Amino acid sequence: MKKYFIRYKPFLLFLIKFFLTFIILTVVYQVFLGRFENNKIDSITRLVAKNTVQFLDLFPADAAIEENKSGTFIKLIYNHTYVARMIEGCNAVSIIILFISFVVSFSGKLKPTLLFIFAGSVIIYVLNVIRIALLSALIYHFPSQLSLLHGVLFPLFIYGVVFILWLIWIRKFSLYATVTTVK
């Protein structure tokens, strides 16, 4: 049995680091969410909604947000039409937690790891705001394509970006990155 632990040590360390980081960050996030009353929108989701409207305001469209009366979601209004409902799951925190867990599980030196986590999290956040803005505009113009846009294309976009960031991390910065020299 010891032979297998030694043989698969890198894989087992990856799993331990990944799940430990994922569980800790998820618990911290759930504690954060627990600070808000039932059926109330958290501050991160409000910030994402506000930033989405700020991004949409860069274009010739009238965008606004409105919290629904029960407080369970935020309505995104595009050209005076209610096009999308933003809930806690729209804020990309769970995706950022997944991203961080993977980077930590393949961690390299402390400073590059922390810088990559920060930069990657900012990239994911900003692209998520852009994703929601584009999704809202496309839903306004193509309402019959809601399922395709929300269920397929835009998740593919955000998870594709995360996957590319992971590849960059593994190939360039992690302890497993290979150093190649050109002669």
Buried (B, 14 or more C-beta within 10 A) or exposed (E): EEEEEEEEEEEEEBEEBBEEBBEEBBEEBEEEBEEBEEEEBBEBBBEBBEBBBEBBEEEEEEBBBEBEEEEBBBBBBBBEEEBBEBEBEBBBBEBBBBBBBBBBBBBBEEEBBEEBBEEBBEBBBEBBBBBBBBBBBBBBEEEEEBEEBBEEBBEEBBEEBBEEBBEBBBEEBBEEBEEEEEE
